[in-house]
Amino acid sequence: MSTTILGHERFSQITVYADANTAVKKGDHVASFSSGNGFAKTATATVDLVFIGRARSACDNTGGAAGAKSFDVDMGREVFAWKFKNDEVAPFKEFPEAGPNVFGKAYLSAANTVSPDDDGGARPLVGRAWFIDKKTGLVIVERLEA
């Protein structure tokens, strides 16, 4: 659940889709890959994970495909994130689209527009994409320091 205030989203919990063949217990720390694969799993000592928060409920996707089940995560903080247009050429995707890449880095590709593609290092980093607003199609991006 999020609230829109002065042009940005404010939220402290998020619904995520479980990674393939994953079981998450209530209270587990949850992460996704920093490459932005868009699926969540129990956080482990693995390189390139983005910490999301703690599972509010259990989710058993054992034997299931990535995205077959979803669950809510308490982020443990309030996130203030800006709304950007989604690049039409190299857009952010979210399940059930092929190749989801939310939770990955967002780069400015045009005025008020972001893409997960840094164009070979030519685009400036804006932040981390948390989700795509299903009503507006806008990408919700939390600012990150370069």
N, C-alpha and C positions, 0 to 999 in steps of 0.2 A: 504494500500500500504506500502510495506516495502523495505528497501535497505539492501543488504548484504555487510558488510565492515569488513575485517579482522576476518572472522569467526563468526560474530554475526549479528543479525538482528537489524535494527534501524527503528522504526515506531512511528507515532504520531496519527494514526487513525486505527480503526479496524472494521471489519464487524462482527456483532453479530446476533444470532438467538433469536427471542422473546420468552419469557416464555409463557406458556399456558394462554389463556384468559387475555392477557395483552394489554393495549393501552399505547403507549409512545408518548408524544408530542415533537415536535422539541424544543430543548433546555433543555429538562428534564435531570436531573442527572440520570445516568444509573448505575446499579449494577447487580451482580450475587451472588449466594450463595457461601460462602467460602468453602463449602463442595465440590464445583466443579460440580454443576449440569449442568453448561455450557450454561444456558439460561439467557437472560438479561431482565430486567424490570426497571421501574422507581424506583429509590432509595428511600427507606423509613426508618423510625427509627426502623429497624429490626435488631436483633442480627445476626451475622455471614454473613454479606454481604461484598462483595468485590466491592469497587468503581471502575468503569471502565472509566467513562468520561461523556460527554454530547452528547445527540442525535443530529446528523446533520440533521435529517429529522424525520417526524412523522411516526409511525408504529402502525397500528390498527390490533391487533391479537385477538380482542374480540371474544370469542366463538371458537377460533382456538386452535389447539394442539400445544404443545411446539415445536418450531422449524419450524412452518408452514410459518413464515415470517422472513425476516432479515432486518437489517438497519445498517447504519454506525454511529460510535461513534468517536467523537474528544476527545482524551485522555488528552488534555491540557498540555502535556509534551511529550518529546521524550523518548521513552523506548529503552534501549540497552539490548538485550536479547541474550543468548547463544543458540546454537543448540545442542540437545542431541538425541541419539537414543531412540526410544520408546521401553520400556520393552516388550518382547514377551509374558511373562507369565501374568503379571498384567499391561497392557498397558493403556495409556491415550486414551480416545475416544472423538470423536467430532461428532456432529450431521452430518449425519443421523444415525450413529451407536447407538445402544442401550446403555443407561447409559452414556451420555456425561459427561466428568469431566474436561474440560478445565476451567481455572480460579481458579482451586484448587492448593494446594501445590504439589510440585514435590520433590521426594526423590531419592537419588542416589541408584540404585539397582545393578549396575555393572559399570565397566569402561565406561565412556562417555554415560551412559544409565540411564534414569529416569523412575519412576513409581509413580502413585498417592498413592500407598500403602506404608506405613511406616514400614511394617513388624513388627507390635507390638512395635514400637519405636526403632527397630534395625538399621534403615536406616537414614543417615543424611539428613537434609533438604537442598535442593539446592535453591529452589525459588518458584516462581509462574508460572504455565504453562499458556501462553496466547493463543496459537493456535498450530495446527499441520500444518506444511508446506505441502500443497497438492501435490507438485511435488516430494519432497524427503521423506515424511513421518516422518521427524524429528520434535521433540517437541521444541517449542520456549519458553525458560524459562528465566524469569527475576530473577536475584539474590535477595534473601531476607536474611536479618540478622536473625539468630536463636533467 
